[in-house]
Amino acid sequence: MYNRAELKLGAKETLANLERSPASTTFVYLMLTAILSGLAFFIVFHVNVLTDRRFLTDPVEFFLNYSENVIPGSSAMTYVISFVTAILGTGYLRYVMKISRGQSGGTRDVFSAFNLTLKIIGMQIVTTVFMVLWMIPGYIVWTIVYIVVIGAVFVTFITDISAQFSNPGDIDFDEITEIVEDYLNDHPEMVSTLITVTVIFVLLMFVAMIPSYIAMYRYRLAIFILLDNHDYRIMECINESKRLMRGNKGKLFVLDLSFIGWGLLFSLTFNIVGIWKLAYLQLTHVRFYEFLSGSRGAVPLTTELPPVE
């Protein structure tokens, strides 16, 4: 029977009994991902922004036309970096899976998933497309309602203030600002209406995203399955993940919630705490997968992954 507390306790005990701490391997993995993140930031911000003088002379115009100012190839480079980060993450996951099954592993495992590059990238693309497709119906409804409601509010607002312009054919910014400020001061109910509508639609936007998040949990174990069955095709991994997660998505969601504190601590310490605790979080998720699949101890991971066919 599934027991979240026992799952986490078992992960802690496994790590405590290791002859060699996973901290050094985790440090290498986190350093590599930090370097890649810094490189992506450099490409997006420094190359595209700081090297363009228009950012300094007219930043508003620059960002309004940002897509036209992007240096060719920089966006592609950021995608390449994200894919390399995903591959390293899969390698680290493989290292943790080896720990769970009593096999020796080390820093070399972080680089061990490059033989599965095409399948890892393909899986990321396919699952992302599926998640977006699940999100579309909710966003269509949200957009229609948003346009109708916000449109009605702003039509009222524009109708009221347009009559106050002294010369509609020659309007300057100062006059617009003054009229709007006076109108809002005289009609505080309009301010409260705008705030209420905005809050409601932000909440509804998150509601519209719920099907996508459910889909994310549905496909969550696909990468684990690929590491156990590297001859599987992408859709075979995804379909098996769907089968395993049927009726178990809530369990994994609660498990993730139980690690929120650690996640915040990771962020506040720039992942320094993660050097010692990331393996614990990952191992707990590995144990969750092994509980559902029954693969713990039964499926040893080979030392070398075969090349992708």
C-alpha positions in Angstrom: 0.0 0.0 0.0 1.2 3.5 -0.9 2.5 5.5 2.1 4.1 8.9 1.4 5.8 9.1 4.7 7.4 5.7 4.3 8.5 6.6 0.8 10.3 9.6 2.0 11.8 7.9 5.0 13.0 5.0 2.8 14.8 7.6 0.5 16.5 9.2 3.5 17.7 5.8 4.9 19.1 4.8 1.5 21.1 8.0 1.2 22.3 7.8 4.8 23.6 4.2 4.2 25.6 5.2 1.1 29.4 4.8 1.3 29.8 7.9 -0.8 27.7 11.0 -0.5 25.9 12.1 -3.7 26.8 15.7 -2.9 29.8 15.8 -5.3 27.8 14.5 -8.2 24.9 16.8 -7.4 27.3 19.7 -7.2 28.7 19.0 -10.7 25.1 18.7 -12.1 23.9 21.9 -10.5 27.1 23.8 -11.6 26.6 22.7 -15.2 22.9 23.7 -15.2 23.8 27.1 -13.6 26.4 27.7 -16.3 23.9 26.8 -19.0 21.3 29.1 -17.5 23.8 31.9 -17.3 24.7 31.3 -20.9 21.1 31.4 -22.0 20.6 34.7 -20.1 23.7 36.1 -21.7 22.4 35.2 -25.2 19.0 36.7 -24.6 19.9 39.8 -22.6 23.4 40.8 -23.4 23.6 39.8 -27.1 20.1 40.9 -28.0 19.8 43.9 -25.7 23.0 45.4 -24.5 24.7 45.3 -27.9 21.8 47.2 -29.5 22.1 51.0 -28.9 18.4 51.4 -29.3 18.0 49.7 -25.9 19.8 52.7 -24.4 18.3 55.5 -26.6 14.7 54.3 -26.8 14.1 51.2 -24.6 10.3 51.4 -25.0 10.5 51.2 -28.8 13.2 48.5 -28.5 11.0 46.1 -26.5 7.9 46.9 -28.5 9.8 45.7 -31.5 11.9 43.1 -29.7 11.1 40.3 -32.2 12.6 42.4 -35.0 15.7 43.2 -32.9 16.6 39.6 -32.0 20.0 38.6 -33.5 19.5 35.6 -35.9 20.3 32.3 -34.3 20.1 33.5 -30.6 16.7 32.0 -30.1 17.8 28.7 -31.5 20.8 28.7 -29.2 18.5 29.1 -26.2 16.5 26.0 -27.3 19.7 24.1 -27.7 20.7 25.0 -24.2 17.4 24.0 -22.8 17.6 20.6 -24.5 21.2 20.1 -23.2 19.9 20.9 -19.7 17.1 18.4 -20.1 19.6 15.7 -21.1 21.9 16.4 -18.2 18.8 16.3 -15.9 18.0 12.8 -17.3 21.5 11.7 -16.7 21.3 12.9 -13.1 18.0 11.1 -12.7 19.6 7.9 -14.0 22.3 8.3 -11.4 19.6 8.5 -8.6 17.8 5.5 -10.0 21.1 3.6 -9.8 21.3 4.6 -6.1 17.8 3.3 -5.5 18.7 -0.1 -6.9 22.0 -0.5 -5.0 24.2 0.2 -8.0 27.4 2.3 -7.9 27.3 5.6 -9.8 29.0 8.9 -10.0 29.6 12.1 -11.9 29.9 10.2 -15.2 26.2 9.3 -15.0 25.3 12.9 -15.4 26.6 12.7 -19.0 25.3 9.2 -19.6 22.0 10.2 -21.3 23.4 11.8 -24.4 23.0 8.5 -26.2 19.2 9.1 -25.7 19.4 12.7 -27.0 16.8 12.3 -29.8 14.3 10.5 -27.6 14.7 13.0 -24.7 14.2 16.0 -27.0 11.4 14.3 -28.9 9.6 13.4 -25.6 9.9 17.0 -24.4 8.4 18.3 -27.6 5.6 15.8 -27.8 4.6 16.2 -24.1 4.7 20.0 -24.4 2.4 19.8 -27.5 0.0 17.6 -25.7 -0.1 19.9 -22.7 -0.7 22.9 -24.9 -3.5 21.1 -26.7 -5.2 20.3 -23.3 -4.9 24.0 -22.4 -6.4 25.4 -25.6 -10.2 24.7 -24.9 -10.0 26.5 -21.5 -8.1 29.4 -23.0 -10.6 29.8 -25.8 -13.5 30.1 -23.4 -11.4 32.4 -21.1 -10.5 34.7 -24.0 -14.1 34.9 -25.2 -15.5 35.8 -21.8 -12.5 38.2 -21.2 -13.2 40.1 -24.4 -16.9 40.4 -23.7 -16.6 41.5 -20.0 -13.5 43.7 -20.3 -14.8 45.1 -23.6 -18.1 46.1 -21.9 -16.2 47.8 -19.0 -13.8 49.7 -21.2 -16.5 50.8 -23.6 -18.3 52.4 -20.7 -15.0 53.9 -19.5 -14.0 55.3 -23.0 -17.5 56.6 -23.7 -17.5 58.5 -20.4 -14.0 60.1 -20.8 -14.1 60.8 -24.6 -16.8 63.4 -24.1 -14.5 65.4 -21.8 -11.7 66.1 -24.4 -11.7 69.7 -25.4 -10.4 69.0 -28.9 -10.7 65.3 -29.9 -8.6 65.9 -33.1 -5.6 67.2 -31.2 -5.1 65.3 -27.9 -1.8 65.3 -26.0 -0.6 62.9 -23.3 -0.9 65.4 -20.4 -4.5 66.1 -21.2 -5.3 62.3 -21.4 -3.6 61.7 -18.0 -5.4 64.6 -16.4 -8.9 63.6 -17.7 -8.4 59.9 -16.7 -7.2 60.9 -13.2 -10.2 63.2 -12.7 -12.6 60.5 -13.9 -11.2 57.8 -11.7 -11.3 60.2 -8.7 -15.0 61.0 -9.4 -15.9 57.4 -10.1 -14.2 55.1 -7.5 -16.6 52.3 -8.3 -14.9 52.0 -11.7 -11.5 51.4 -10.0 -13.0 48.7 -7.8 -14.7 47.2 -10.8 -11.5 47.1 -12.8 -9.6 45.5 -9.9 -12.3 42.9 -9.2 -12.5 42.0 -12.9 -8.7 41.7 -13.2 -8.4 39.5 -10.1 -11.3 37.2 -11.3 -9.8 36.8 -14.7 -6.3 36.1 -13.3 -7.8 33.3 -11.2 -9.9 32.0 -14.2 -6.6 32.0 -16.2 -5.1 29.6 -13.7 -8.3 27.5 -13.8 -8.0 27.3 -17.6 -4.5 25.9 -17.1 -5.7 23.0 -14.9 -6.1 20.5 -17.8 -2.6 21.2 -18.9 -1.2 20.6 -15.4 -3.2 17.3 -15.2 -1.7 16.3 -18.5 1.8 17.2 -17.1 1.3 14.7 -14.3 -0.1 12.2 -16.7 3.2 12.2 -18.7 5.4 12.7 -15.7 6.8 9.1 -15.5 7.7 8.9 -19.2 11.3 9.8 -18.7 11.7 7.2 -15.9 10.2 4.6 -18.2 12.6 5.5 -21.0 15.6 5.0 -18.6 14.3 1.5 -17.7 13.3 0.7 -21.3 15.7 2.5 -23.7 14.3 0.5 -26.6 10.8 2.0 -26.1 9.6 4.5 -28.6 8.5 8.0 -27.3 4.7 7.2 -27.5 5.3 3.8 -25.7 6.9 5.7 -22.8 4.1 8.3 -22.7 1.3 5.6 -22.9 2.9 3.6 -20.2 3.2 6.7 -18.0 -0.5 7.4 -18.6 -1.3 3.8 -17.5 0.8 4.0 -14.4 -0.5 7.5 -13.4 -4.2 6.5 -13.8 -5.6 7.1 -10.4 -2.3 8.2 -9.0 -1.9 11.8 -10.2 -3.3 13.1 -6.9 -0.7 11.1 -4.9 2.2 12.6 -6.9 0.7 16.1 -6.6 0.6 15.8 -2.8 4.1 14.4 -2.8 5.2 17.5 -4.8 3.4 19.8 -2.4 5.3 18.2 0.6 8.5 19.4 -1.0 7.5 23.1 -1.4 9.5 24.1 1.6 12.7 22.6 0.1 11.9 24.2 -3.2 11.7 27.6 -1.7 14.9 27.0 0.3 16.7 25.9 -2.9 15.6 29.2 -4.6 16.6 31.4 -1.6 20.0 29.8 -1.4 20.6 29.7 -5.2 20.6 25.9 -5.1 23.3 25.7 -2.5 21.1 23.6 -0.3 20.3 21.5 -3.3 23.8 20.2 -3.3 22.9 18.1 -0.2 19.1 17.7 -0.7 18.4 17.4 -4.4 19.3 13.7 -4.4 16.7 13.1 -1.6 13.9 14.8 -3.6 14.8 12.9 -6.7 15.2 9.6 -5.0 11.7 10.0 -3.4 10.2 10.5 -6.8 12.2 7.5 -8.1 10.7 5.4 -5.3 7.2 6.6 -6.3 7.8 5.5 -9.8 9.2 2.2 -8.7 6.3 1.6 -6.4 3.8 2.1 -9.3 5.9 0.1 -11.8 7.2 -2.6 -9.5 10.7 -2.1 -10.9 12.7 -1.6 -7.8 15.4 -4.1 -7.5 14.0 -6.0 -10.5 15.4 -3.8 -13.3 19.1 -3.0 -12.9 20.3 -0.1 -15.0 23.1 -1.1 -17.4 26.4 0.6 -17.1 26.2 2.0 -20.6 23.2 3.1 -22.5 23.1 1.8 -26.1 23.1 4.3 -28.9 19.7 5.5 -30.2 18.6 3.6 -33.3 
